[in-house]
Amino acid sequence: MQESSLKTTKWIARVLGGLSVIFFGMFFIGEGIPDLFNDKTGQLQSMMLLLGFAIMGYIFAWKREKEGGIVMSVSGVLMGLYLLYQGGIEDSVAMLVYALPFLIPGLMFWWLGYTKENKE
């Protein structure tokens, strides 16, 4: 693949991942900090943990795309599966809303790392 299209894909993944991290980070800070210690079910702590892994994957993907993309993708899938488990099949829209913003850039980062690794 051409070098320019790889750079474009890298920056699209970085922007999409950054927007996801900022959006969900602000959402959890605004909605979650007061309830973090008062949450009886532990749902918020679980989602914060998975979001933390997604953020670490995003940061890691700036240097090592493949590994960071895998962490982001797995975190997104786990967030979606957790919401599906908690809410049932009728909560499938929420599953997609939480999973796709991390899954798509994560897969893009993984693909970039895989392409770079096989190119060398």
C-alpha positions in Angstrom: 0.0 0.0 0.0 1.2 3.5 -0.6 2.9 5.4 2.1 0.5 8.4 1.9 -2.6 6.2 2.4 -1.0 4.6 5.4 -0.3 8.0 6.9 -3.9 9.1 6.2 -5.2 5.9 7.9 -2.9 6.5 10.9 -4.2 10.0 11.4 -7.8 9.0 10.9 -7.3 6.3 13.6 -5.6 8.8 15.9 -8.4 11.4 15.5 -11.2 8.9 15.9 -9.5 7.3 18.9 -8.8 10.7 20.5 -12.4 11.9 20.0 -13.7 8.6 21.6 -11.3 9.0 24.6 -12.2 12.7 25.1 -16.0 12.1 24.7 -16.2 9.1 27.0 -13.7 10.5 29.4 -15.7 13.7 29.8 -18.9 11.8 30.1 -17.6 9.6 32.9 -16.0 12.5 34.7 -19.3 14.5 34.5 -21.6 11.7 35.3 -19.4 9.3 37.2 -17.1 10.9 39.7 -19.8 11.6 42.4 -21.3 8.1 41.9 -18.0 6.3 41.8 -18.0 5.6 45.6 -21.7 5.4 46.1 -22.4 2.9 43.3 -23.8 -0.2 45.0 -23.8 -2.5 41.9 -20.2 -1.9 40.8 -21.2 -1.2 37.2 -19.6 2.2 37.0 -16.3 0.9 38.4 -16.3 -1.9 35.8 -16.9 0.6 32.9 -14.2 2.9 34.3 -11.7 0.1 34.3 -12.5 -0.9 30.7 -12.4 2.8 29.7 -9.0 3.0 31.4 -7.7 0.1 29.4 -9.0 1.6 26.1 -7.3 4.9 27.0 -4.0 3.1 27.7 -4.3 1.3 24.4 -4.9 4.6 22.6 -1.8 6.2 24.2 0.2 3.0 23.5 -1.0 3.0 19.8 0.8 6.3 19.1 4.1 4.4 19.4 3.2 0.8 18.7 0.1 0.6 16.5 -0.4 -3.1 16.5 -0.3 -3.7 20.3 -2.2 -0.5 21.2 -4.8 -1.4 18.6 -5.3 -4.8 20.1 -5.8 -3.3 23.6 -8.2 -0.8 22.3 -10.2 -3.3 20.3 -10.4 -5.8 23.2 -11.5 -3.1 25.6 -14.2 -1.9 23.2 -15.5 -5.5 22.7 -15.5 -6.1 26.5 -17.4 -2.8 27.1 -20.0 -3.9 24.5 -20.3 -7.4 25.9 -20.6 -6.1 29.5 -23.4 -3.8 28.5 -25.1 -6.6 26.6 -24.8 -8.8 29.7 -26.1 -6.1 32.0 -29.0 -4.9 29.8 -29.9 -7.9 27.7 -30.6 -7.9 24.0 -32.8 -4.9 24.2 -29.7 -2.9 25.2 -27.9 -3.7 22.0 -27.9 -0.1 20.8 -25.9 0.9 23.9 -23.6 -1.9 23.3 -22.8 -0.6 19.9 -22.5 3.0 21.1 -19.8 2.0 23.7 -18.0 -0.7 21.6 -17.7 0.8 18.1 -15.9 4.1 19.0 -13.0 2.0 20.4 -13.3 -1.0 18.2 -13.0 0.9 14.9 -9.8 2.9 15.6 -8.4 -0.1 17.4 -8.8 -2.3 14.4 -7.3 0.5 12.2 -4.3 0.7 14.5 -3.9 -3.0 14.5 -4.1 -3.1 10.7 -1.5 -0.4 10.4 0.9 -2.2 12.8 0.3 -5.5 10.9 1.0 -3.8 7.6 4.1 -2.1 8.9 5.4 -5.3 10.4 4.9 -7.3 7.2 6.3 -4.6 5.0 9.7 -4.6 6.7 
